[in-house]
Every structure is written in C-alpha cells, then in structure tokens.
Amino acid sequence: MEIIRNPQDMQDQALKWRAAGQRIVLVPTMGFFHQGHLSLMEYGRKVGDCLVVSLFVNPTQFGPQEDLAQYPRDFDRDCELAQQIGVDVLFVPEAESMYPPGYQTYVTVEEVTQGLCGACRPTHFRGVTTVVLKLFNLVQPQIAVFGEKDYQQLITIQRLVVDLNLPLAVVGRPIVREADGLAMSSRNLYLNPTERQTALCLYRAGQAAQKLVAGGEVARERIMAVVQQLLNHSPETIIDYMALVDPSTLAEIDTVRGAARLALAVRIGQTRLIDNFLLEESRS
Ligand code: AMP
C-alpha cells in the first residue's frame, strides 16, 4: 500500500491509472477505522481495480465549537487495517495542502442540506461537499462509496453528483452495528460505560419504529410518540432532532407511503450520536 500525502501526486497517480483503463474506487474517511469503514473498503476492493481510501479530518466541516481538535486519530493502526484489506493508496493530505492560503471556493447543495444535521450544524455540509468534490477531482474515481450511517451526507453527495454531472457512481452501503445494535462510529469512543448503555436508545427507537410500520402503522404522530418516549428514557439524553422523512428528498412526511427514513440525532453527555432506519410497510 502506498501512502500519498501530496494532492498533486494523488492526481498524477489517478490520471495514470485512468490512462491505463483502470477502474478507480474512492472511499472517503476521517480515519480511526472501525468495521463500518472497513466494510466500505471491502466493497470497494471487490468492485474496483484501484482502491483509494482518503483519510482527512476535514476542518471545513467542523463548526467552531465542535470536536476537530479532539477527533480521534490512530494513523499506524489505520494503515495496518487498510493494508490488510488490500487498499492500493491511502491518501492523507494535510489541511494546508487542501486549503492553501488564498483558498476561497466552496460548493453548496441547497435543499437536502437544510434540515436534520444541517439545521444544527449550519456550515457542515458546505464543508463536506467541498472536500468531496476536491477528492473526486484528485482521485478521479468511477465509483465512490459512502455509508448509510451518514444518510443525509449520502443523499447530499448523490445530489451533488447528479446536479454537477460528475462522471461517477455513488454507492451507499448499509450501517454496520455493534452486537447490541449501536451503530459503529469513531465518536463512540467518547462514551463512558453508562453513556454507552444509554446510547442504545437510538437502536431501540429505530427498531420500535420499524416494527410499528411493518405492522401497518403509517401515521407520523403515533410512530414519533413511541420514538420520543424511547429516546427520552434516560434523563441525560437530549434530542437534537427526530424526523420522519422521505428517503430520497429528506422532506418531512406525515404518512408513511411504502417507505420512510427515521433520522435521529441525540446528545448523550458531551457526545452527539446520529443514526437512521429504513421503515417499510409490509407488502402482505
Ligand atoms: P467518517 O470517517 O466518520 O467520515 O466516515 C467515513 C465513511 O464511513 C462515511 O461514508 C460514513 O458514512 C461511513 N461509516 C461510518 N460509520 C459507519 C457504519 N457504522 N457503517 C457503515 N458505514 C459507516
């Protein structure tokens, strides 16, 4: 596995691969790998000739009060895990080389970034779309792989690619969970043992909602009453949002018709956790 730090070197390598007719797959990450990240890489390894994983804790997607400085990092471990999967290039740019002095260009996807995490983190998606577009230009992938864990991010990137006619496919992959249902996340590390138990409320709420909808319940009010009760089960939980949305537009819905996404963000102590669940009416 090669480690590339310089953006120009990354693009030179990618253009060589392209000229040789290779299919490039990109998995963008912020590092501190867990099985969720590795599942995206394993998928990428299967579908592409050249697998690039970017590891970049992107400053422009963090708000001023957020955890940029404390974001967990373990470069040596990440290298080892990526190597085991057969990653060809780990692309690890410095912030100064991605945003050199004089940098002033940002790209914004408008509607789907307004609600959910966009409402609590107003500059977040502008940072995400900008860095992802830069990564696409540097890595030249035909396929880019993202996790459904960050569902609004996935929908936003899909919109970016369609709206700007980018010549690549965006693939969304399922959420990988711990044995007890907690969605894997680098930020789970921040949870103390009590908070770790409390964090299960997200999964419990999601499962309850899935069961209700599969059993024929379609009314938002009744579904969300149950979700709210489960999220509020413990006094140290603060709900940032709980939303029932159309799976492709992320618009809030009152009635489930076929399928919906339940999107959740809660704060437990100092840690903000997000999760989401596909709710499907049963066809019988
Ligand atoms: P991050 O390093 O948190 O920016 O995540 C990098 C990629 O991994 C994103 O596409 C995430 O959606 C994805 N990801 C993070 N956690 C999970 C998970 N538990 N299951 C599947 N994908 C995940």
Residues whose N, C-alpha, C, O or C-beta is under 5 A from the ligand:
A	BS01	AMP	P28 T29 M30 G31 G36 H37 V145 F146 G147 E148 K149 D150 R173 P174 I175 V176 A183 M184 S185
